[in-house]
Amino acid sequence: MSDDTKQGGFWTTAPGILTGIAGVLGGVLAIIKVFHPDGTGSPNPTASDAPNQNAIASFVVNAKDEQGLNYYSNQENEPIKIRYKAKKNDFWVVVPNNYPGNNLPKGDISLDGDRNFPANNSYMPCPGVPIGALVVVKKNRQCVASGAEGTFSLDPSERASFLVNDVKTKYNDNDGSATVQLYKTN
């Protein structure tokens, strides 16, 4: 055989091509699941949760995400009451340390927000809720819960968005994330 007619190796054979396609599809599906965990998520209850409550979703809320991470109720006929709980010791930065100005809550802020700095700014998702708080917002930008844990209800096929309470034009300088688990309650 001459050099011009040599085989292309494993990756040019049918099994090689199929292996490559499977690898690419697996990677794409993994990326989609990480960046769009809407829906059921992956159950991950902790030992400290009551035995009658099973996690229905677990996801990460990025502090830079101005739109928030969406969770959709998959209940078809009745409203669902949800308890959410963020991972203990999760913090995020809403006002960087190098930001000019005094009396601002700079650096790490708990998911309950800075209670000394209520956000009475109409340019925030939840006016009246402390800056830096994890907030849950439903349709028509209605704030239904805030803090590291809480409860809220969703109607069938309704959406709730999880995000940090910050000035709408300032999300780009935020840092950190919060791991949140959802539990169906009675």
Backbone torsions as a table, in degrees:
resi	resn	phi	psi	omega
1	MET	NA	137.7	178.5
2	SER	-83.6	168.6	-179.9
3	ASP	-62.6	-27.4	-178.0
4	ASP	-73.8	-18.6	-175.1
5	THR	-112.1	15.3	179.4
6	LYS	-66.0	151.2	177.0
7	GLN	-66.1	151.8	-179.4
8	GLY	-82.8	-2.1	179.9
9	GLY	94.0	-176.6	-175.1
10	PHE	-56.3	-42.9	-173.5
11	TRP	-69.2	-10.5	176.7
12	THR	-100.3	-1.0	177.0
13	THR	-89.2	164.9	178.9
14	ALA	-57.6	-47.7	178.0
15	PRO	-62.1	-36.7	179.1
16	GLY	-66.4	-43.6	178.9
17	ILE	-63.2	-45.0	179.1
18	LEU	-63.4	-39.0	177.3
19	THR	-63.0	-43.7	178.9
20	GLY	-63.1	-43.8	179.0
21	ILE	-62.9	-44.0	179.7
22	ALA	-62.1	-40.0	178.7
23	GLY	-64.2	-43.5	179.8
24	VAL	-65.8	-45.0	179.5
25	LEU	-62.6	-40.8	177.7
26	GLY	-61.6	-42.9	178.6
27	GLY	-64.2	-42.9	179.2
28	VAL	-62.9	-44.6	179.2
29	LEU	-63.4	-37.9	177.9
30	ALA	-64.7	-42.4	178.7
31	ILE	-64.4	-42.8	179.0
32	ILE	-61.2	-43.6	-178.7
33	LYS	-64.7	-36.6	-179.1
34	VAL	-70.6	-43.8	-173.7
35	PHE	-91.8	-12.1	178.9
36	HIS	-136.8	70.7	-177.6
37	PRO	-83.0	18.7	179.8
38	ASP	-54.3	148.5	177.8
39	GLY	104.3	-135.1	-169.8
40	THR	-83.1	-24.4	-178.7
41	GLY	64.7	-164.9	179.3
42	SER	-116.0	123.3	-178.2
43	PRO	-59.1	139.3	-179.8
44	ASN	-159.1	61.7	-178.8
45	PRO	-69.5	154.3	178.3
46	THR	-104.5	161.1	-176.4
47	ALA	-63.8	-24.9	-177.3
48	SER	-80.2	-8.2	180.0
49	ASP	-80.6	149.5	-179.5
50	ALA	-58.9	145.5	-175.9
51	PRO	-62.0	-26.1	-178.4
52	ASN	-85.6	3.9	-179.8
53	GLN	-115.9	120.5	176.5
54	ASN	-109.8	139.1	178.5
55	ALA	-63.3	131.8	176.9
56	ILE	-103.1	-13.0	176.8
57	ALA	-164.0	152.3	175.2
58	SER	-143.8	129.8	-177.1
59	PHE	-156.1	171.9	-178.9
60	VAL	-115.1	128.5	177.4
61	VAL	-100.1	121.6	-179.4
62	ASN	-88.4	132.5	-178.3
63	ALA	-64.8	-21.2	-179.9
64	LYS	-83.0	-11.6	-173.3
65	ASP	-82.1	101.1	-177.8
66	GLU	-67.6	-30.3	-179.7
67	GLN	-81.2	-24.2	-178.9
68	GLY	86.3	169.6	177.8
69	LEU	-98.6	128.9	-174.2
70	ASN	-93.1	141.0	169.7
71	TYR	-124.2	130.2	179.8
72	TYR	-108.3	136.5	174.4
73	SER	-72.4	130.9	176.6
74	ASN	-100.5	13.1	175.4
75	GLN	-74.7	134.7	-176.3
76	GLU	-95.6	-29.7	-170.2
77	ASN	-116.8	-22.3	-173.6
78	GLU	-140.0	156.0	176.2
79	PRO	-64.3	158.3	179.2
80	ILE	-126.1	136.5	175.6
81	LYS	-98.5	129.9	-174.5
82	ILE	-121.7	136.1	170.3
83	ARG	-106.8	131.5	176.1
84	TYR	-116.0	152.2	-179.5
85	LYS	-149.3	124.7	177.5
86	ALA	-86.0	155.9	177.9
87	LYS	-61.4	135.3	178.5
88	LYS	-60.0	147.0	177.3
89	ASN	68.6	15.1	171.1
90	ASP	-79.3	134.5	177.1
91	PHE	-134.2	161.8	170.9
92	TRP	-145.4	165.2	180.0
93	VAL	-107.4	124.8	178.1
94	VAL	-108.0	-35.0	175.6
95	VAL	-120.7	109.5	-179.3
96	PRO	-61.2	152.4	-179.8
97	ASN	-57.9	-30.3	-177.6
98	ASN	-87.9	5.2	179.8
99	TYR	-71.6	134.2	-178.1
100	PRO	-69.9	151.9	177.0
101	GLY	114.3	146.4	178.3
102	ASN	-100.6	167.3	176.1
103	ASN	62.5	22.0	175.4
104	LEU	-101.8	145.9	178.9
105	PRO	-76.5	85.6	-175.0
106	LYS	-90.5	152.4	178.3
107	GLY	82.0	-157.9	-176.5
108	ASP	-60.3	134.0	176.1
109	ILE	-127.7	138.4	177.3
110	SER	-69.6	165.1	-179.5
111	LEU	-71.2	-7.9	172.5
112	ASP	-82.6	-9.4	-179.5
113	GLY	81.9	176.5	178.8
114	ASP	-92.4	103.4	-176.3
115	ARG	-64.8	-17.2	176.8
116	ASN	-84.3	-2.2	-177.3
117	PHE	-133.9	72.9	-180.0
118	PRO	-66.1	140.8	-176.2
119	ALA	-92.1	84.8	178.3
120	ASN	-90.2	28.4	-175.9
121	ASN	-98.3	124.4	-179.1
122	SER	-69.6	-7.8	177.9
123	TYR	-89.3	14.4	179.2
124	MET	-111.8	154.2	178.9
125	PRO	-58.7	-36.8	-177.5
126	CYS	-131.7	82.6	177.1
127	PRO	-57.3	140.5	-179.4
128	GLY	92.1	-14.7	177.0
129	VAL	-95.6	140.9	-177.4
130	PRO	-55.8	145.1	176.2
131	ILE	-61.7	140.4	178.6
132	GLY	88.5	-7.6	-179.7
133	ALA	-70.9	145.0	168.1
134	LEU	-71.1	125.9	-178.7
135	VAL	-122.8	153.1	176.0
136	VAL	-116.8	121.9	-175.1
137	VAL	-121.9	133.6	177.4
138	LYS	-108.8	-169.3	-177.4
139	LYS	-51.3	154.5	-177.5
140	ASN	57.6	27.4	177.4
141	ARG	56.4	33.2	178.6
142	GLN	-80.3	119.3	177.6
143	CYS	-79.8	124.7	-176.1
144	VAL	-115.2	-13.2	179.3
145	ALA	-164.6	157.3	175.6
146	SER	-153.6	156.9	178.6
147	GLY	105.7	-179.5	-176.6
148	ALA	-69.5	-21.4	174.9
149	GLU	-154.1	155.5	-178.9
150	GLY	178.0	-173.5	178.5
151	THR	-133.1	156.2	175.1
152	PHE	-161.2	168.1	179.3
153	SER	-117.5	148.7	174.7
154	LEU	-126.2	135.7	172.3
155	ASP	-76.8	165.1	178.8
156	PRO	-52.7	132.2	178.3
157	SER	61.9	18.0	178.9
158	GLU	-85.7	156.6	-177.6
159	ARG	-113.8	143.3	171.4
160	ALA	-126.6	137.7	179.1
161	SER	-108.5	134.6	177.4
162	PHE	-106.8	126.1	179.6
163	LEU	-158.5	171.1	177.3
164	VAL	-86.0	142.4	178.1
165	ASN	-82.1	105.8	-178.3
166	ASP	-146.6	164.6	176.0
167	VAL	-61.0	131.5	-171.6
168	LYS	-56.0	-27.4	-178.8
169	THR	-95.1	5.0	-173.8
170	LYS	-114.8	12.6	-177.9
171	TYR	-68.4	-25.9	-175.9
172	ASN	-65.4	-21.9	179.5
173	ASP	-97.7	5.2	178.1
174	ASN	-74.8	163.1	178.4
175	ASP	-150.0	148.1	176.2
176	GLY	104.1	179.9	-178.5
177	SER	-156.9	169.2	178.9
178	ALA	-132.0	131.5	174.6
179	THR	-90.7	122.6	-173.7
180	VAL	-121.9	137.7	173.5
181	GLN	-118.4	143.1	178.2
182	LEU	-112.1	142.9	178.9
183	TYR	-132.7	136.7	174.4
184	LYS	-78.6	133.1	178.2
185	THR	-119.8	169.8	-179.7
186	ASN	-92.2	NA	NA
